[in-house]
């Protein structure tokens, strides 16, 4: 096999990208502020959560290691 190399197949960025979306598509996103309200509600719920309990740090004697 000296001087011979196995043939390998590589994927290019063009292959992985897939199809390009058409440029003339209509924007179907909702603009009534509902997404912002979901964001605000999520942040309010997160604010109400308690933090994780802490553990007091202490030295471990060398004999137990």
N, C-alpha and C positions, 0 to 999 in steps of 0.2 A: 504494500500500500504506500510505499514511499513515493512522494510526489502527487498523491491523489488526495483530494479532499471530499468529504461527504457534502452533498448538495443540501443546503438548508433553505427553508422558505421563511421569509420575514414578512410581517405585516407592516404596511406603511401607515402614516397618519391619515392618508386619504382613505384607506380601507377601513380604519377604525372609526372615522368620523360619521360615516353613514350618509344618509340623504340630507341635503340642505333644505331647510324649510322655504316655501315660496315667499317671495318678498311682498306679495300683494294680499297677505292674510289680514283679516280684520282682528283688531284687539278685542278679545272677549273677556278681559279682566273686569271684575266688578269694581266700580268706582264710587260705591255708596258709603265707603268708610267702614264696612263690616270687617275687613281684615285688620284694620287698625284697632277696632273694638275688641277683637279676639286677642290681639297682642296686649292690650291694656288689661283685659281680664286675666290673661295668663300671668302677667307681672304682678297683679294684685294677689293672685293665689300663691305665687312663689314667695311674696313678702310675708304671708301669713304662716309659712312653714317654719317650724323650729329648726335650729341648727343641730348638727350632729353632736352627741355628747362627747366631752373631752375625757381623756385618761391622764391621770397624774403620772409624770415621768419619775422613775427612780432608778438608782444604780443596781446592776445585777452583780452579785459577787462572782469573782473569777472561778471559784471552785465548782459552781453549778454549770459552767459552760462546757 
